[in-house]
Amino acid sequence: MGQAAGWGRPVTLRCNHTGQEHPGQAYGFNVETVEYKNICFTVWDVGGQDKIRPLWRHYFQNTQGLIFVVDSNDRERVQESADELQKMLQEDELRDAVLLVFANKQDMPNAMAVSELTDKLGLQTLRSRTWYVQATCATQGTGLYDGLDWLSHELSKR
């Protein structure tokens, strides 16, 4: 979940090692199963377009881990991302979910560093939630496995 310019699809495709998109699939409503480090993830790519966001809550039931993708290069919309994230984290169904934020597009020259993005998203105020921000570049695949390693470790402790 994340901004409309997020990249749920490339993440799942890289994790599945397929490297190919499947024509005809509706972007924003894709489900894939990814096995990583003996944990089976059901990944719901529900998109970030304004008209889709109200539907996010229908996917929250039984969620143990949430991956929120942020375009680190989009300084104009980071507050919108922060507001949407805070709104989601107030949902009862997500109260126990660990949070992994993928700070995407780190290859861009004006991308916000993890520390700046952490501040702008207000993550330091999340006292009772386990969270982590991972710098990533989906097009190059950097940081994706580091983030999934963290998430796998946190979920295995439950």
Secondary structure, 3 states (H helix, E strand, C coil): CECCCCCHHHHHHHHHCCCCCCCCCCCCCEEEEEEECCEEEEEEECCCCCCCHHHHHHHCCCCCEEEEEEECCCHHHHHHHHHHHHHHHCCHHHCCCEEEEEEECCCCCCCCCHHHHHHHHCHHHCCCCCEEEEECECCCCECHHHHHHHHHHHHHCC
